[in-house]
Amino acid sequence: MLLTGNIISGEFDELTNEFSLQKVKSFTTQSTIKENQLKSLYDYLEKHRDDMDGQIITLYDQMPLRLSQEEINLFIADLEKVQLMYRQ
């Protein structure tokens, strides 16, 4: 199942129950996200959604990517869509 969100894009594999992250903002990436990893990222962004200075995340543990406060909220909305795809 393909997801094209405001901040992220990727594809959900129902057989493996994993989300393959393919794009963050305008940057191409390739990461597989398990449900617990997505929940950790979601929880972190939720705790920092009101930070006026935004947040910095890294792609591949080496490329910093700045998210504004508005982008954090859009990212959270995208992650909520992905969460619905995981089977319980």
N, CA, C and O of each residue as an XYZ file, in Angstrom:
352
protein
N       0.847     -1.167      0.000
C       0.000      0.000      0.000
C       0.905      1.248      0.000
O       1.765      1.395      0.868
N       0.708      2.113     -0.953
C       1.520      3.311     -1.125
C       0.968      4.465     -0.291
O      -0.244      4.670     -0.220
N       1.876      5.215      0.340
C       1.484      6.400      1.102
C       2.293      7.578      0.595
O       3.522      7.529      0.558
N       1.609      8.623      0.210
C       2.267      9.869     -0.142
C       1.703     10.921      0.799
O       0.602     11.434      0.598
N       2.481     11.231      1.832
C       2.040     12.184      2.839
C       2.589     13.571      2.573
O       3.154     13.836      1.512
N       2.422     14.440      3.532
C       2.923     15.803      3.416
C       4.435     15.884      3.599
O       5.093     16.719      2.979
N       4.985     15.024      4.444
C       6.412     15.043      4.741
C       7.094     13.758      4.300
O       8.230     13.790      3.827
N       6.410     12.625      4.450
C       7.016     11.347      4.094
C       6.239     10.636      3.002
O       5.046     10.866      2.806
N       6.951      9.762      2.295
C       6.350      8.878      1.302
C       6.977      7.513      1.477
O       8.124      7.386      1.903
N       6.219      6.517      1.145
C       6.746      5.167      1.240
C       5.690      4.147      0.910
O       4.605      4.471      0.428
N       6.039      2.888      1.186
C       5.137      1.803      0.865
C       5.046      0.849      2.047
O       6.053      0.483      2.653
N       3.824      0.458      2.358
C       3.594     -0.477      3.448
C       3.479     -1.885      2.886
O       2.712     -2.135      1.956
N       4.251     -2.804      3.463
C       4.217     -4.208      3.060
C       3.373     -4.970      4.071
O       3.782     -5.160      5.217
N       2.198     -5.403      3.644
C       1.278     -6.095      4.539
C       1.790     -7.472      4.949
O       1.447     -7.957      6.028
N       2.607     -8.111      4.105
C       3.121     -9.443      4.431
C       4.136     -9.393      5.572
O       4.122    -10.245      6.460
N       5.008     -8.400      5.542
C       6.035     -8.290      6.588
C       5.613     -7.342      7.705
O       6.275     -7.261      8.740
N       4.506     -6.623      7.495
C       4.006     -5.655      8.477
C       5.049     -4.570      8.761
O       5.297     -4.209      9.912
N       5.656     -4.058      7.678
C       6.692     -3.026      7.784
C       6.422     -1.905      6.783
O       5.829     -2.116      5.725
N       6.873     -0.720      7.148
C       6.751      0.437      6.268
C       8.117      0.760      5.697
O       9.083      0.925      6.442
N       8.202      0.848      4.391
C       9.442      1.197      3.718
C       9.414      2.697      3.413
O       8.714      3.150      2.507
N      10.175      3.441      4.177
C      10.251      4.893      4.023
C      11.123      5.205      2.812
O      12.271      4.766      2.741
N      10.580      5.964      1.859
C      11.300      6.240      0.616
C      11.658      7.708      0.427
O      12.567      8.042     -0.333
N      10.931      8.588      1.130
C      11.194     10.014      0.976
C      10.833     10.751      2.252
O       9.793     10.487      2.855
N      11.692     11.676      2.666
C      11.426     12.573      3.784
C      11.667     13.979      3.262
O      12.768     14.314      2.826
N      10.626     14.795      3.310
C      10.641     16.120      2.673
C      11.022     15.909      1.211
O      10.314     15.194      0.502
N      12.091     16.494      0.747
C      12.478     16.303     -0.653
C      13.661     15.348     -0.798
O      14.235     15.232     -1.881
N      14.025     14.669      0.283
C      15.193     13.792      0.272
C      14.783     12.341      0.094
O      13.898     11.848      0.792
N      15.419     11.671     -0.830
C      15.179     10.255     -1.065
C      15.964      9.449     -0.044
O      17.124      9.746      0.244
N      15.322      8.434      0.493
C      15.947      7.566      1.481
C      15.387      6.169      1.295
O      14.439      5.977      0.533
N      15.954      5.205      1.971
C      15.429      3.844      1.942
C      15.640      3.229      3.313
O      16.736      2.775      3.641
N      14.588      3.220      4.102
C      14.637      2.667      5.454
C      13.376      1.866      5.708
O      12.284      2.262      5.301
N      13.530      0.749      6.378
C      12.386     -0.054      6.771
C      12.076      0.252      8.226
O      12.955      0.210      9.087
N      10.816      0.559      8.485
C      10.405      0.948      9.823
C       9.414     -0.070     10.371
O       8.347     -0.297      9.800
N       9.785     -0.663     11.470
C       8.888     -1.590     12.160
C       7.933     -0.776     13.034
O       8.165      0.405     13.293
N       6.886     -1.407     13.472
C       5.852     -0.703     14.227
C       6.397     -0.040     15.497
O       6.036      1.096     15.803
N       7.254     -0.735     16.228
C       7.791     -0.153     17.466
C       8.695      1.050     17.184
O       8.736      1.989     17.979
N       9.409      1.031     16.077
C      10.245      2.172     15.697
C       9.384      3.369     15.329
O       9.689      4.503     15.701
N       8.318      3.115     14.605
C       7.403      4.190     14.232
C       6.770      4.801     15.474
O       6.626      6.019     15.573
N       6.396      3.951     16.416
C       5.792      4.445     17.655
C       6.775      5.321     18.432
O       6.388      6.354     18.978
N       8.034      4.916     18.481
C       9.059      5.709     19.178
C       9.234      7.077     18.521
O       9.308      8.096     19.208
N       9.299      7.097     17.196
C       9.435      8.357     16.472
C       8.202      9.227     16.687
O       8.321     10.430     16.918
N       7.034      8.629     16.610
C       5.779      9.344     16.819
C       5.741      9.965     18.225
O       5.423     11.143     18.384
N       6.070      9.156     19.235
C       6.048      9.640     20.620
C       7.029     10.796     20.818
O       6.714     11.770     21.501
N       8.210     10.687     20.224
C       9.209     11.746     20.343
C       8.691     13.048     19.725
O       8.770     14.111     20.341
N       8.165     12.953     18.515
C       7.671     14.154     17.842
C       6.467     14.748     18.574
O       6.319     15.968     18.642
N       5.611     13.887     19.119
C       4.466     14.368     19.901
C       4.936     15.201     21.103
O       4.360     16.247     21.400
N       5.973     14.735     21.780
C       6.492     15.448     22.952
C       7.110     16.789     22.576
O       7.185     17.698     23.403
N       7.552     16.909     21.323
C       8.254     18.119     20.899
C       7.492     18.919     19.845
O       8.063     19.788     19.186
N       6.212     18.627     19.688
C       5.439     19.281     18.629
C       5.282     20.786     18.840
O       5.035     21.513     17.878
N       5.417     21.268     20.067
C       5.258     22.689     20.344
C       6.584     23.444     20.437
O       6.599     24.627     20.776
N       7.692     22.771     20.141
C       8.999     23.439     20.171
C       9.051     24.496     19.067
O       8.945     24.179     17.883
N       9.211     25.726     19.465
C       9.216     26.836     18.505
C      10.361     26.740     17.495
O      10.228     27.190     16.357
N      11.476     26.156     17.910
C      12.643     26.050     17.032
C      12.614     24.807     16.156
O      13.517     24.605     15.344
N      11.595     23.973     16.305
C      11.512     22.752     15.516
C      12.431     21.673     16.066
O      12.837     21.718     17.227
N      12.750     20.712     15.227
C      13.610     19.592     15.597
C      14.517     19.248     14.436
O      14.250     19.602     13.288
N      15.587     18.558     14.753
C      16.483     18.053     13.718
C      16.480     16.537     13.824
O      16.738     15.974     14.889
N      16.184     15.882     12.701
C      16.284     14.428     12.637
C      17.432     14.100     11.689
O      17.889     14.965     10.941
N      17.890     12.873     11.718
C      18.969     12.493     10.806
C      18.511     11.354      9.910
O      17.761     10.469     10.322
N      18.981     11.404      8.686
C      18.785     10.313      7.746
C      20.105      9.565      7.662
O      21.168     10.175      7.546
N      20.034      8.271      7.721
C      21.233      7.425      7.679
C      22.198      7.732      8.817
O      23.396      7.477      8.688
N      21.712      8.266      9.914
C      22.519      8.619     11.087
C      23.649      9.589     10.770
O      24.614      9.677     11.530
N      23.547     10.314      9.671
C      24.609     11.246      9.341
C      24.160     12.508      8.612
O      24.911     13.482      8.564
N      22.975     12.515      8.054
C      22.522     13.686      7.308
C      21.426     14.392      8.101
O      20.289     13.920      8.128
N      21.751     15.526      8.754
C      20.742     16.237      9.539
C      19.675     16.886      8.656
O      19.962     17.412      7.581
N      18.453     16.832      9.141
C      17.318     17.383      8.405
C      16.460     18.161      9.395
O      15.940     17.597     10.358
N      16.320     19.455      9.151
C      15.572     20.309     10.067
C      14.087     20.252      9.752
O      13.673     20.333      8.596
N      13.293     20.111     10.811
C      11.837     20.149     10.693
C      11.325     21.356     11.473
O      11.614     21.504     12.660
N      10.583     22.198     10.815
C       9.963     23.332     11.504
C       8.819     22.806     12.373
O       8.446     21.636     12.282
N       8.273     23.672     13.204
C       7.148     23.279     14.051
C       5.976     22.800     13.188
O       5.337     21.799     13.512
N       5.697     23.499     12.111
C       4.619     23.095     11.204
C       4.916     21.738     10.559
O       4.024     20.898     10.440
N       6.169     21.523     10.145
C       6.544     20.250      9.535
C       6.445     19.100     10.530
O       6.102     17.980     10.152
N       6.740     19.366     11.791
C       6.590     18.332     12.823
C       5.131     17.889     12.882
O       4.847     16.693     12.934
N       4.224     18.831     12.875
C       2.801     18.501     12.921
C       2.347     17.724     11.682
O       1.532     16.807     11.783
N       2.873     18.094     10.524
C       2.558     17.358      9.294
C       3.139     15.953      9.336
O       2.500     14.996      8.899
N       4.355     15.832      9.865
C       5.016     14.538     10.006
C       4.194     13.639     10.926
O       3.984     12.465     10.623
N       3.733     14.184     12.038
C       2.910     13.422     12.975
C       1.645     12.920     12.278
O       1.255     11.766     12.456
N       1.008     13.775     11.491
C      -0.200     13.366     10.761
C       0.112     12.232      9.785
O      -0.681     11.300      9.645
N       1.257     12.304      9.113
C       1.668     11.233      8.200
C       1.896      9.930      8.967
O       1.477      8.861      8.524
N       2.559     10.026     10.112
C       2.823      8.831     10.914
C       1.533      8.200     11.430
O       1.442      6.979     11.555
N       0.545      9.026     11.727
C      -0.753      8.494     12.161
C      -1.388      7.660     11.046
O      -2.017      6.638     11.320
N      -1.230      8.086      9.806
C      -1.751      7.314      8.666
C      -1.032      5.972      8.550
O      -1.655      4.947      8.273
N       0.282      5.985      8.764
C       1.053      4.746      8.684
C       0.657      3.807      9.823
O       0.533      2.600      9.617
N       0.460      4.353     11.016
C       0.082      3.526     12.170
C      -1.177      2.715     11.891
O      -1.298      1.576     12.341
N      -2.096      3.290     11.161
C      -3.348      2.586     10.838
C      -3.132      1.383      9.927
O      -3.984      0.499      9.847
N      -1.999      1.350      9.245
C      -1.722      0.257      8.311
C      -1.210     -1.002      9.011
O      -1.391     -2.111      8.508
N      -0.574     -0.833     10.165
C      -0.031     -1.994     10.876
C      -1.164     -2.858     11.389
O      -2.140     -2.358     11.948
N      -1.024     -4.154     11.194
C      -2.052     -5.061     11.712
C      -1.764     -5.322     13.193
O      -0.613     -5.350     13.628
N      -2.797     -5.503     13.914
C      -2.665     -5.695     15.359
C      -2.424     -7.139     15.713
O      -2.290     -7.472     16.890
